Amino acid sequence: MSVSAFPKPSLRPYLATDFPLLSEIRFAAIEELTVDDYDEAQRRAWAAAVDDDAAFARSLEKGLTIVALIGGGPVGFISVQDGGLIDQLYVHPSVARTGVASALVDAIEKLAAARGTAMLTTDASDTAKPLFEARGYEAMHRNTIEIDGEYLGNTRMTKALPPRAAADGRP
């Protein structure tokens, strides 16, 4: 199926009623989209580590969280915390590589810049790293995270955002 077969997603802020679907999207993305980069034991450990509904809900509510929708239903989300840390970016496997993640990153960059954030940082999974590289994020260093005896690698990446323009349009 070609990318053109997918409509462009609409974006909106996170609503508490999105929680169950976003949780499903996150688990589906970990299980299905990361198979080329993480083995089954690593994916299982990752999924177990994020299986805390209360912490997940707090993170979504505390951060600036944007939800992508196609046909009125959530298909992905991104969340940035104070200080400019993109701590979550997940899309449903059915819309992977169709522009949904790029639309989410675009939106969060614009919103963060408008709020005066100078730099965004993320610990990109090996699966997400090419997306962030293509969007101008620079690799700073590799991280290795130990979860229940499994070791998962990711890359700390940063991107400077344009300075916020003054009300008269000048920086």
VMD Tcl script that builds the backbone (N, CA, C; Angstrom):
set m [mol new atoms 513]
animate dup $m
set s [atomselect $m all]
$s set {name element resname resid chain x y z} {
  {N N MET 1 A 0.850 -1.177 0.000}
  {CA C MET 1 A 0.000 0.000 0.000}
  {C C MET 1 A 0.894 1.238 0.000}
  {N N SER 2 A 0.583 2.177 -0.821}
  {CA C SER 2 A 1.417 3.374 -0.911}
  {C C SER 2 A 1.050 4.379 0.165}
  {N N VAL 3 A 2.001 5.274 0.419}
  {CA C VAL 3 A 1.791 6.314 1.424}
  {C C VAL 3 A 0.597 7.174 1.057}
  {N N SER 4 A 0.394 7.417 -0.246}
  {CA C SER 4 A -0.698 8.290 -0.678}
  {C C SER 4 A -2.070 7.713 -0.342}
  {N N ALA 5 A -2.132 6.412 -0.028}
  {CA C ALA 5 A -3.411 5.800 0.315}
  {C C ALA 5 A -3.892 6.228 1.697}
  {N N PHE 6 A -3.000 6.812 2.493}
  {CA C PHE 6 A -3.365 7.221 3.829}
  {C C PHE 6 A -3.666 8.713 3.865}
  {N N PRO 7 A -4.782 9.090 4.475}
  {CA C PRO 7 A -5.057 10.520 4.612}
  {C C PRO 7 A -4.094 11.145 5.613}
  {N N LYS 8 A -3.902 12.444 5.475}
  {CA C LYS 8 A -3.067 13.165 6.438}
  {C C LYS 8 A -3.799 13.165 7.776}
  {N N PRO 9 A -3.082 12.913 8.862}
  {CA C PRO 9 A -3.778 12.869 10.161}
  {C C PRO 9 A -4.180 14.267 10.628}
  {N N SER 10 A -5.254 14.316 11.391}
  {CA C SER 10 A -5.565 15.551 12.102}
  {C C SER 10 A -4.902 15.432 13.468}
  {N N LEU 11 A -4.592 16.558 14.069}
  {CA C LEU 11 A -3.893 16.566 15.354}
  {C C LEU 11 A -4.698 17.357 16.358}
  {N N ARG 12 A -4.649 16.914 17.606}
  {CA C ARG 12 A -5.302 17.649 18.682}
  {C C ARG 12 A -4.632 17.309 20.000}
  {N N PRO 13 A -4.890 18.131 21.019}
  {CA C PRO 13 A -4.323 17.824 22.340}
  {C C PRO 13 A -4.904 16.530 22.909}
  {N N TYR 14 A -4.122 15.916 23.781}
  {CA C TYR 14 A -4.523 14.704 24.486}
  {C C TYR 14 A -5.748 14.957 25.349}
  {N N LEU 15 A -6.679 14.008 25.338}
  {CA C LEU 15 A -7.838 14.009 26.231}
  {C C LEU 15 A -7.766 12.740 27.078}
  {N N ALA 16 A -8.214 12.816 28.314}
  {CA C ALA 16 A -8.156 11.649 29.204}
  {C C ALA 16 A -8.860 10.440 28.594}
  {N N THR 17 A -9.883 10.675 27.783}
  {CA C THR 17 A -10.604 9.560 27.158}
  {C C THR 17 A -9.760 8.830 26.112}
  {N N ASP 18 A -8.627 9.424 25.691}
  {CA C ASP 18 A -7.727 8.778 24.733}
  {C C ASP 18 A -6.902 7.674 25.382}
  {N N PHE 19 A -6.801 7.695 26.699}
  {CA C PHE 19 A -5.848 6.836 27.399}
  {C C PHE 19 A -5.876 5.365 26.975}
  {N N PRO 20 A -7.034 4.689 26.964}
  {CA C PRO 20 A -7.005 3.257 26.626}
  {C C PRO 20 A -6.446 2.984 25.231}
  {N N LEU 21 A -6.824 3.796 24.252}
  {CA C LEU 21 A -6.325 3.573 22.897}
  {C C LEU 21 A -4.839 3.889 22.775}
  {N N LEU 22 A -4.371 4.941 23.466}
  {CA C LEU 22 A -2.947 5.268 23.401}
  {C C LEU 22 A -2.117 4.169 24.045}
  {N N SER 23 A -2.639 3.570 25.091}
  {CA C SER 23 A -1.942 2.452 25.723}
  {C C SER 23 A -1.832 1.284 24.742}
  {N N GLU 24 A -2.908 0.989 24.021}
  {CA C GLU 24 A -2.884 -0.083 23.023}
  {C C GLU 24 A -1.903 0.238 21.898}
  {N N ILE 25 A -1.885 1.490 21.443}
  {CA C ILE 25 A -0.972 1.907 20.377}
  {C C ILE 25 A 0.466 1.701 20.821}
  {N N ARG 26 A 0.764 2.106 22.055}
  {CA C ARG 26 A 2.128 1.980 22.559}
  {C C ARG 26 A 2.573 0.519 22.581}
  {N N PHE 27 A 1.744 -0.368 23.107}
  {CA C PHE 27 A 2.123 -1.782 23.169}
  {C C PHE 27 A 2.232 -2.397 21.776}
  {N N ALA 28 A 1.327 -2.056 20.865}
  {CA C ALA 28 A 1.389 -2.582 19.494}
  {C C ALA 28 A 2.659 -2.106 18.797}
  {N N ALA 29 A 3.022 -0.841 19.007}
  {CA C ALA 29 A 4.232 -0.293 18.384}
  {C C ALA 29 A 5.476 -1.007 18.907}
  {N N ILE 30 A 5.550 -1.203 20.212}
  {CA C ILE 30 A 6.712 -1.894 20.787}
  {C C ILE 30 A 6.795 -3.316 20.239}
  {N N GLU 31 A 5.673 -4.001 20.202}
  {CA C GLU 31 A 5.660 -5.404 19.784}
  {C C GLU 31 A 5.935 -5.579 18.288}
  {N N GLU 32 A 5.361 -4.711 17.452}
  {CA C GLU 32 A 5.412 -4.951 16.010}
  {C C GLU 32 A 6.430 -4.109 15.253}
  {N N LEU 33 A 6.675 -2.881 15.681}
  {CA C LEU 33 A 7.514 -1.986 14.879}
  {C C LEU 33 A 9.000 -2.073 15.210}
  {N N THR 34 A 9.334 -2.685 16.322}
  {CA C THR 34 A 10.736 -2.701 16.751}
  {C C THR 34 A 11.422 -4.043 16.529}
  {N N VAL 35 A 10.776 -4.957 15.799}
  {CA C VAL 35 A 11.318 -6.316 15.648}
  {C C VAL 35 A 12.667 -6.354 14.939}
  {N N ASP 36 A 12.958 -5.387 14.079}
  {CA C ASP 36 A 14.247 -5.387 13.390}
  {C C ASP 36 A 15.382 -4.878 14.276}
  {N N ASP 37 A 15.037 -4.225 15.379}
  {CA C ASP 37 A 16.047 -3.586 16.217}
  {C C ASP 37 A 16.207 -4.197 17.607}
  {N N TYR 38 A 15.171 -4.866 18.095}
  {CA C TYR 38 A 15.194 -5.442 19.445}
  {C C TYR 38 A 14.617 -6.856 19.383}
  {N N ASP 39 A 15.256 -7.787 20.094}
  {CA C ASP 39 A 14.752 -9.161 20.056}
  {C C ASP 39 A 13.514 -9.301 20.951}
  {N N GLU 40 A 12.928 -10.495 20.922}
  {CA C GLU 40 A 11.669 -10.710 21.639}
  {C C GLU 40 A 11.807 -10.452 23.139}
  {N N ALA 41 A 12.888 -10.902 23.745}
  {CA C ALA 41 A 13.096 -10.699 25.182}
  {C C ALA 41 A 13.226 -9.205 25.496}
  {N N GLN 42 A 13.919 -8.465 24.639}
  {CA C GLN 42 A 14.060 -7.015 24.841}
  {C C GLN 42 A 12.706 -6.313 24.716}
  {N N ARG 43 A 11.920 -6.704 23.703}
  {CA C ARG 43 A 10.603 -6.075 23.518}
  {C C ARG 43 A 9.684 -6.390 24.688}
  {N N ARG 44 A 9.754 -7.627 25.188}
  {CA C ARG 44 A 8.940 -8.011 26.337}
  {C C ARG 44 A 9.324 -7.200 27.567}
  {N N ALA 45 A 10.629 -7.016 27.784}
  {CA C ALA 45 A 11.100 -6.228 28.928}
  {C C ALA 45 A 10.661 -4.769 28.796}
  {N N TRP 46 A 10.773 -4.203 27.583}
  {CA C TRP 46 A 10.349 -2.826 27.330}
  {C C TRP 46 A 8.854 -2.683 27.634}
  {N N ALA 47 A 8.046 -3.597 27.113}
  {CA C ALA 47 A 6.602 -3.533 27.344}
  {C C ALA 47 A 6.278 -3.659 28.835}
  {N N ALA 48 A 6.987 -4.549 29.526}
  {CA C ALA 48 A 6.741 -4.716 30.972}
  {C C ALA 48 A 7.126 -3.453 31.732}
  {N N ALA 49 A 8.217 -2.810 31.303}
  {CA C ALA 49 A 8.692 -1.610 31.992}
  {C C ALA 49 A 7.715 -0.442 31.864}
  {N N VAL 50 A 6.948 -0.408 30.785}
  {CA C VAL 50 A 6.000 0.696 30.596}
  {C C VAL 50 A 4.575 0.297 30.963}
  {N N ASP 51 A 4.413 -0.865 31.571}
  {CA C ASP 51 A 3.083 -1.358 31.926}
  {C C ASP 51 A 2.654 -0.847 33.302}
  {N N ASP 52 A 2.580 0.464 33.426}
  {CA C ASP 52 A 2.131 1.121 34.657}
  {C C ASP 52 A 1.148 2.201 34.223}
  {N N ASP 53 A -0.136 1.845 34.227}
  {CA C ASP 53 A -1.161 2.753 33.725}
  {C C ASP 53 A -1.168 4.101 34.437}
  {N N ALA 54 A -0.987 4.090 35.745}
  {CA C ALA 54 A -1.031 5.351 36.501}
  {C C ALA 54 A 0.127 6.263 36.090}
  {N N ALA 55 A 1.327 5.703 35.976}
  {CA C ALA 55 A 2.489 6.511 35.572}
  {C C ALA 55 A 2.336 7.002 34.137}
  {N N PHE 56 A 1.814 6.156 33.259}
  {CA C PHE 56 A 1.603 6.538 31.861}
  {C C PHE 56 A 0.601 7.692 31.783}
  {N N ALA 57 A -0.513 7.579 32.490}
  {CA C ALA 57 A -1.532 8.637 32.486}
  {C C ALA 57 A -0.950 9.950 33.022}
  {N N ARG 58 A -0.184 9.879 34.114}
  {CA C ARG 58 A 0.435 11.095 34.678}
  {C C ARG 58 A 1.370 11.748 33.667}
  {N N SER 59 A 2.161 10.935 32.979}
  {CA C SER 59 A 3.096 11.453 31.990}
  {C C SER 59 A 2.368 12.166 30.858}
  {N N LEU 60 A 1.297 11.553 30.358}
  {CA C LEU 60 A 0.530 12.162 29.269}
  {C C LEU 60 A -0.118 13.468 29.708}
  {N N GLU 61 A -0.627 13.500 30.940}
  {CA C GLU 61 A -1.307 14.694 31.452}
  {C C GLU 61 A -0.321 15.801 31.801}
  {N N LYS 62 A 0.836 15.437 32.333}
  {CA C LYS 62 A 1.834 16.411 32.765}
  {C C LYS 62 A 2.525 17.062 31.577}
  {N N GLY 63 A 2.749 16.287 30.542}
  {CA C GLY 63 A 3.463 16.796 29.382}
  {C C GLY 63 A 2.548 17.495 28.396}
  {N N LEU 64 A 3.159 18.016 27.347}
  {CA C LEU 64 A 2.426 18.538 26.201}
  {C C LEU 64 A 2.265 17.347 25.272}
  {N N THR 65 A 1.063 16.792 25.218}
  {CA C THR 65 A 0.815 15.568 24.465}
  {C C THR 65 A -0.139 15.851 23.316}
  {N N ILE 66 A 0.285 15.460 22.121}
  {CA C ILE 66 A -0.501 15.653 20.909}
  {C C ILE 66 A -0.884 14.273 20.372}
  {N N VAL 67 A -2.134 14.151 19.948}
  {CA C VAL 67 A -2.659 12.894 19.423}
  {C C VAL 67 A -2.945 13.065 17.930}
  {N N ALA 68 A -2.524 12.095 17.128}
  {CA C ALA 68 A -2.832 12.065 15.694}
  {C C ALA 68 A -4.055 11.188 15.497}
  {N N LEU 69 A -4.973 11.674 14.664}
  {CA C LEU 69 A -6.199 10.935 14.385}
  {C C LEU 69 A -6.372 10.756 12.887}
  {N N ILE 70 A -6.869 9.601 12.508}
  {CA C ILE 70 A -7.297 9.357 11.137}
  {C C ILE 70 A -8.693 8.760 11.249}
  {N N GLY 71 A -9.624 9.338 10.515}
  {CA C GLY 71 A -11.006 8.871 10.594}
  {C C GLY 71 A -11.603 9.064 11.975}
  {N N GLY 72 A -11.105 10.049 12.709}
  {CA C GLY 72 A -11.637 10.350 14.038}
  {C C GLY 72 A -11.063 9.517 15.167}
  {N N GLY 73 A -10.232 8.517 14.846}
  {CA C GLY 73 A -9.669 7.658 15.886}
  {C C GLY 73 A -8.177 7.871 16.045}
  {N N PRO 74 A -7.664 7.802 17.280}
  {CA C PRO 74 A -6.229 7.961 17.518}
  {C C PRO 74 A -5.410 6.881 16.808}
  {N N VAL 75 A -4.308 7.321 16.175}
  {CA C VAL 75 A -3.393 6.391 15.513}
  {C C VAL 75 A -1.951 6.594 15.972}
  {N N GLY 76 A -1.719 7.620 16.801}
  {CA C GLY 76 A -0.379 7.876 17.291}
  {C C GLY 76 A -0.382 9.043 18.253}
  {N N PHE 77 A 0.757 9.221 18.955}
  {CA C PHE 77 A 0.866 10.334 19.891}
  {C C PHE 77 A 2.319 10.652 20.159}
  {N N ILE 78 A 2.536 11.881 20.621}
  {CA C ILE 78 A 3.856 12.343 21.021}
  {C C ILE 78 A 3.666 13.157 22.293}
  {N N SER 79 A 4.649 13.078 23.172}
  {CA C SER 79 A 4.582 13.832 24.419}
  {C C SER 79 A 5.947 14.432 24.707}
  {N N VAL 80 A 5.944 15.716 25.067}
  {CA C VAL 80 A 7.175 16.395 25.463}
  {C C VAL 80 A 6.965 16.935 26.879}
  {N N GLN 81 A 7.961 16.729 27.712}
  {CA C GLN 81 A 7.888 17.175 29.106}
  {C C GLN 81 A 8.569 18.531 29.238}
  {N N ASP 82 A 8.324 19.200 30.372}
  {CA C ASP 82 A 9.014 20.455 30.642}
  {C C ASP 82 A 10.505 20.242 30.474}
  {N N GLY 83 A 11.174 21.226 29.921}
  {CA C GLY 83 A 12.595 21.093 29.672}
  {C C GLY 83 A 12.890 20.594 28.266}
  {N N GLY 84 A 11.838 20.243 27.502}
  {CA C GLY 84 A 12.028 19.874 26.112}
  {C C GLY 84 A 12.374 18.425 25.847}
  {N N LEU 85 A 12.048 17.507 26.770}
  {CA C LEU 85 A 12.330 16.091 26.564}
  {C C LEU 85 A 11.139 15.409 25.894}
  {N N ILE 86 A 11.349 14.951 24.654}
  {CA C ILE 86 A 10.332 14.123 23.995}
  {C C ILE 86 A 10.475 12.739 24.607}
  {N N ASP 87 A 9.531 12.384 25.469}
  {CA C ASP 87 A 9.684 11.105 26.170}
  {C C ASP 87 A 8.835 9.994 25.564}
  {N N GLN 88 A 7.936 10.346 24.633}
  {CA C GLN 88 A 7.132 9.301 24.001}
  {C C GLN 88 A 6.771 9.718 22.584}
  {N N LEU 89 A 6.916 8.794 21.664}
  {CA C LEU 89 A 6.447 8.937 20.295}
  {C C LEU 89 A 6.115 7.535 19.829}
  {N N TYR 90 A 4.843 7.289 19.638}
  {CA C TYR 90 A 4.395 5.974 19.197}
  {C C TYR 90 A 3.317 6.145 18.141}
  {N N VAL 91 A 3.366 5.292 17.113}
  {CA C VAL 91 A 2.296 5.236 16.124}
  {C C VAL 91 A 1.845 3.790 15.989}
  {N N HIS 92 A 0.586 3.618 15.639}
  {CA C HIS 92 A 0.058 2.276 15.446}
  {C C HIS 92 A 0.750 1.644 14.236}
  {N N PRO 93 A 1.072 0.355 14.323}
  {CA C PRO 93 A 1.749 -0.301 13.199}
  {C C PRO 93 A 1.035 -0.139 11.853}
  {N N SER 94 A -0.287 -0.023 11.862}
  {CA C SER 94 A -1.027 0.094 10.601}
  {C C SER 94 A -0.742 1.407 9.870}
  {N N VAL 95 A -0.200 2.402 10.567}
  {CA C VAL 95 A 0.096 3.691 9.924}
  {C C VAL 95 A 1.591 4.004 9.952}
  {N N ALA 96 A 2.407 3.023 10.287}
  {CA C ALA 96 A 3.859 3.238 10.299}
  {C C ALA 96 A 4.334 3.631 8.909}
  {N N ARG 97 A 5.255 4.563 8.865}
  {CA C ARG 97 A 5.874 5.030 7.622}
  {C C ARG 97 A 4.878 5.663 6.657}
  {N N THR 98 A 3.839 6.307 7.192}
  {CA C THR 98 A 2.858 7.011 6.347}
  {C C THR 98 A 2.847 8.512 6.619}
  {N N GLY 99 A 3.777 8.994 7.448}
  {CA C GLY 99 A 3.832 10.424 7.737}
  {C C GLY 99 A 3.217 10.831 9.063}
  {N N VAL 100 A 2.615 9.905 9.785}
  {CA C VAL 100 A 1.980 10.239 11.062}
  {C C VAL 100 A 3.028 10.695 12.075}
  {N N ALA 101 A 4.116 9.934 12.225}
  {CA C ALA 101 A 5.155 10.315 13.195}
  {C C ALA 101 A 5.775 11.651 12.810}
  {N N SER 102 A 6.017 11.875 11.528}
  {CA C SER 102 A 6.584 13.154 11.085}
  {C C SER 102 A 5.638 14.314 11.405}
  {N N ALA 103 A 4.344 14.112 11.189}
  {CA C ALA 103 A 3.369 15.159 11.506}
  {C C ALA 103 A 3.367 15.467 13.005}
  {N N LEU 104 A 3.498 14.430 13.827}
  {CA C LEU 104 A 3.536 14.628 15.275}
  {C C LEU 104 A 4.796 15.385 15.695}
  {N N VAL 105 A 5.950 15.006 15.137}
  {CA C VAL 105 A 7.201 15.693 15.483}
  {C C VAL 105 A 7.141 17.145 15.013}
  {N N ASP 106 A 6.633 17.380 13.791}
  {CA C ASP 106 A 6.471 18.758 13.291}
  {C C ASP 106 A 5.658 19.597 14.275}
  {N N ALA 107 A 4.528 19.055 14.686}
  {CA C ALA 107 A 3.627 19.792 15.571}
  {C C ALA 107 A 4.278 20.096 16.913}
  {N N ILE 108 A 4.953 19.119 17.489}
  {CA C ILE 108 A 5.552 19.330 18.809}
  {C C ILE 108 A 6.702 20.319 18.714}
  {N N GLU 109 A 7.448 20.303 17.608}
  {CA C GLU 109 A 8.525 21.281 17.429}
  {C C GLU 109 A 7.961 22.698 17.366}
  {N N LYS 110 A 6.896 22.881 16.601}
  {CA C LYS 110 A 6.287 24.215 16.471}
  {C C LYS 110 A 5.715 24.690 17.801}
  {N N LEU 111 A 5.013 23.812 18.499}
  {CA C LEU 111 A 4.432 24.196 19.793}
  {C C LEU 111 A 5.508 24.490 20.828}
  {N N ALA 112 A 6.528 23.660 20.875}
  {CA C ALA 112 A 7.611 23.870 21.843}
  {C C ALA 112 A 8.336 25.180 21.551}
  {N N ALA 113 A 8.614 25.466 20.276}
  {CA C ALA 113 A 9.279 26.723 19.911}
  {C C ALA 113 A 8.407 27.918 20.281}
  {N N ALA 114 A 7.113 27.806 20.037}
  {CA C ALA 114 A 6.200 28.902 20.369}
  {C C ALA 114 A 6.149 29.159 21.872}
  {N N ARG 115 A 6.417 28.123 22.647}
  {CA C ARG 115 A 6.427 28.272 24.112}
  {C C ARG 115 A 7.795 28.673 24.640}
  {N N GLY 116 A 8.737 28.906 23.733}
  {CA C GLY 116 A 10.055 29.381 24.146}
  {C C GLY 116 A 11.075 28.311 24.436}
  {N N THR 117 A 10.782 27.057 24.099}
  {CA C THR 117 A 11.752 25.982 24.292}
  {C C THR 117 A 12.866 26.148 23.264}
  {N N ALA 118 A 14.114 26.167 23.727}
  {CA C ALA 118 A 15.249 26.394 22.834}
  {C C ALA 118 A 15.746 25.109 22.178}
  {N N MET 119 A 15.557 23.976 22.856}
  {CA C MET 119 A 16.091 22.718 22.334}
  {C C MET 119 A 15.190 21.562 22.744}
  {N N LEU 120 A 15.017 20.622 21.820}
  {CA C LEU 120 A 14.321 19.383 22.135}
  {C C LEU 120 A 15.358 18.272 22.240}
  {N N THR 121 A 15.093 17.349 23.149}
  {CA C THR 121 A 15.963 16.206 23.400}
  {C C THR 121 A 15.096 14.958 23.396}
  {N N THR 122 A 15.649 13.862 22.909}
  {CA C THR 122 A 14.948 12.588 22.994}
  {C C THR 122 A 15.965 11.468 23.139}
  {N N ASP 123 A 15.545 10.400 23.765}
  {CA C ASP 123 A 16.326 9.174 23.801}
  {C C ASP 123 A 15.662 8.244 22.799}
  {N N ALA 124 A 16.068 8.361 21.541}
  {CA C ALA 124 A 15.416 7.666 20.435}
  {C C ALA 124 A 15.773 6.189 20.421}
  {N N SER 125 A 14.741 5.363 20.305}
  {CA C SER 125 A 14.984 3.937 20.101}
  {C C SER 125 A 15.720 3.766 18.777}
  {N N ASP 126 A 16.319 2.609 18.593}
  {CA C ASP 126 A 16.999 2.340 17.328}
  {C C ASP 126 A 15.996 2.395 16.171}
  {N N THR 127 A 14.742 2.086 16.449}
  {CA C THR 127 A 13.690 2.130 15.434}
  {C C THR 127 A 13.356 3.566 15.047}
  {N N ALA 128 A 13.313 4.464 16.030}
  {CA C ALA 128 A 12.927 5.855 15.787}
  {C C ALA 128 A 14.093 6.742 15.351}
  {N N LYS 129 A 15.314 6.288 15.579}
  {CA C LYS 129 A 16.486 7.127 15.288}
  {C C LYS 129 A 16.508 7.667 13.857}
  {N N PRO 130 A 16.246 6.856 12.824}
  {CA C PRO 130 A 16.274 7.400 11.462}
  {C C PRO 130 A 15.254 8.533 11.245}
  {N N LEU 131 A 14.092 8.428 11.854}
  {CA C LEU 131 A 13.089 9.494 11.745}
  {C C LEU 131 A 13.645 10.797 12.315}
  {N N PHE 132 A 14.218 10.723 13.502}
  {CA C PHE 132 A 14.754 11.937 14.129}
  {C C PHE 132 A 15.953 12.477 13.352}
  {N N GLU 133 A 16.807 11.589 12.847}
  {CA C GLU 133 A 17.941 12.039 12.029}
  {C C GLU 133 A 17.452 12.802 10.806}
  {N N ALA 134 A 16.431 12.276 10.148}
  {CA C ALA 134 A 15.893 12.915 8.944}
  {C C ALA 134 A 15.297 14.286 9.250}
  {N N ARG 135 A 14.926 14.505 10.507}
  {CA C ARG 135 A 14.314 15.768 10.911}
  {C C ARG 135 A 15.334 16.728 11.518}
  {N N GLY 136 A 16.622 16.404 11.404}
  {CA C GLY 136 A 17.667 17.319 11.848}
  {C C GLY 136 A 18.137 17.151 13.280}
  {N N TYR 137 A 17.731 16.082 13.948}
  {CA C TYR 137 A 18.221 15.824 15.307}
  {C C TYR 137 A 19.628 15.250 15.205}
  {N N GLU 138 A 20.489 15.659 16.123}
  {CA C GLU 138 A 21.873 15.191 16.128}
  {C C GLU 138 A 22.097 14.214 17.271}
  {N N ALA 139 A 22.793 13.126 16.958}
  {CA C ALA 139 A 23.115 12.129 17.972}
  {C C ALA 139 A 24.178 12.692 18.904}
  {N N MET 140 A 23.950 12.575 20.197}
  {CA C MET 140 A 24.891 13.031 21.212}
  {C C MET 140 A 25.686 11.851 21.774}
  {N N HIS 141 A 24.971 10.796 22.193}
  {CA C HIS 141 A 25.630 9.604 22.730}
  {C C HIS 141 A 24.652 8.448 22.799}
  {N N ARG 142 A 25.220 7.241 22.890}
  {CA C ARG 142 A 24.413 6.035 23.044}
  {C C ARG 142 A 24.124 5.810 24.519}
  {N N ASN 143 A 22.960 5.267 24.776}
  {CA C ASN 143 A 22.572 4.863 26.126}
  {C C ASN 143 A 22.309 3.362 26.095}
  {N N THR 144 A 22.578 2.709 27.198}
  {CA C THR 144 A 22.188 1.316 27.367}
  {C C THR 144 A 21.353 1.249 28.635}
  {N N ILE 145 A 20.143 0.742 28.485}
  {CA C ILE 145 A 19.204 0.656 29.602}
  {C C ILE 145 A 19.020 -0.811 29.952}
  {N N GLU 146 A 19.129 -1.122 31.228}
  {CA C GLU 146 A 18.930 -2.499 31.686}
  {C C GLU 146 A 17.523 -2.598 32.263}
  {N N ILE 147 A 16.746 -3.535 31.731}
  {CA C ILE 147 A 15.389 -3.786 32.227}
  {C C ILE 147 A 15.263 -5.286 32.454}
  {N N ASP 148 A 15.097 -5.682 33.688}
  {CA C ASP 148 A 14.912 -7.105 34.023}
  {C C ASP 148 A 15.948 -8.008 33.360}
  {N N GLY 149 A 17.201 -7.586 33.380}
  {CA C GLY 149 A 18.275 -8.395 32.837}
  {C C GLY 149 A 18.457 -8.284 31.328}
  {N N GLU 150 A 17.619 -7.515 30.679}
  {CA C GLU 150 A 17.753 -7.284 29.230}
  {C C GLU 150 A 18.357 -5.903 29.021}
  {N N TYR 151 A 19.198 -5.780 28.024}
  {CA C TYR 151 A 19.850 -4.503 27.723}
  {C C TYR 151 A 19.319 -3.949 26.412}
  {N N LEU 152 A 18.821 -2.719 26.459}
  {CA C LEU 152 A 18.277 -2.065 25.276}
  {C C LEU 152 A 19.080 -0.799 25.012}
  {N N GLY 153 A 19.422 -0.592 23.761}
  {CA C GLY 153 A 20.151 0.609 23.386}
  {C C GLY 153 A 19.222 1.662 22.823}
  {N N ASN 154 A 19.574 2.923 23.062}
  {CA C ASN 154 A 18.921 4.038 22.404}
  {C C ASN 154 A 19.952 5.148 22.250}
  {N N THR 155 A 19.575 6.216 21.580}
  {CA C THR 155 A 20.504 7.295 21.297}
  {C C THR 155 A 19.936 8.619 21.771}
  {N N ARG 156 A 20.699 9.320 22.600}
  {CA C ARG 156 A 20.317 10.678 23.011}
  {C C ARG 156 A 20.522 11.590 21.811}
  {N N MET 157 A 19.448 12.284 21.418}
  {CA C MET 157 A 19.492 13.167 20.259}
  {C C MET 157 A 18.921 14.528 20.643}
  {N N THR 158 A 19.434 15.579 20.016}
  {CA C THR 158 A 18.955 16.924 20.305}
  {C C THR 158 A 18.739 17.701 19.010}
  {N N LYS 159 A 17.886 18.701 19.107}
  {CA C LYS 159 A 17.655 19.617 17.985}
  {C C LYS 159 A 17.374 20.993 18.555}
  {N N ALA 160 A 18.154 21.984 18.100}
  {CA C ALA 160 A 17.902 23.371 18.495}
  {C C ALA 160 A 16.687 23.869 17.728}
  {N N LEU 161 A 15.818 24.572 18.433}
  {CA C LEU 161 A 14.626 25.139 17.809}
  {C C LEU 161 A 14.862 26.613 17.515}
  {N N PRO 162 A 14.161 27.150 16.520}
  {CA C PRO 162 A 14.328 28.579 16.228}
  {C C PRO 162 A 13.838 29.409 17.408}
  {N N PRO 163 A 14.469 30.583 17.639}
  {CA C PRO 163 A 14.003 31.422 18.733}
  {C C PRO 163 A 12.572 31.871 18.496}
  {N N ARG 164 A 11.859 32.046 19.586}
  {CA C ARG 164 A 10.473 32.492 19.517}
  {C C ARG 164 A 10.438 33.905 18.969}
  {N N ALA 165 A 9.569 34.155 18.009}
  {CA C ALA 165 A 9.438 35.502 17.431}
  {C C ALA 165 A 8.643 36.392 18.378}
  {N N ALA 166 A 8.988 37.646 18.418}
  {CA C ALA 166 A 8.253 38.624 19.233}
  {C C ALA 166 A 6.891 38.870 18.576}
  {N N ALA 167 A 6.002 39.533 19.283}
  {CA C ALA 167 A 4.651 39.793 18.789}
  {C C ALA 167 A 4.679 40.556 17.468}
  {N N ASP 168 A 5.700 41.383 17.256}
  {CA C ASP 168 A 5.769 42.140 16.006}
  {C C ASP 168 A 6.419 41.345 14.878}
  {N N GLY 169 A 6.733 40.076 15.137}
  {CA C GLY 169 A 7.294 39.212 14.109}
  {C C GLY 169 A 8.798 39.187 14.071}
  {N N ARG 170 A 9.442 40.033 14.856}
  {CA C ARG 170 A 10.917 40.033 14.894}
  {C C ARG 170 A 11.388 39.152 16.050}
  {N N PRO 171 A 12.575 38.547 15.903}
  {CA C PRO 171 A 13.087 37.676 16.982}
  {C C PRO 171 A 13.404 38.459 18.251}
}
mol reanalyze $m
mol bondsrecalc $m
mol representation Tube
mol addrep $m
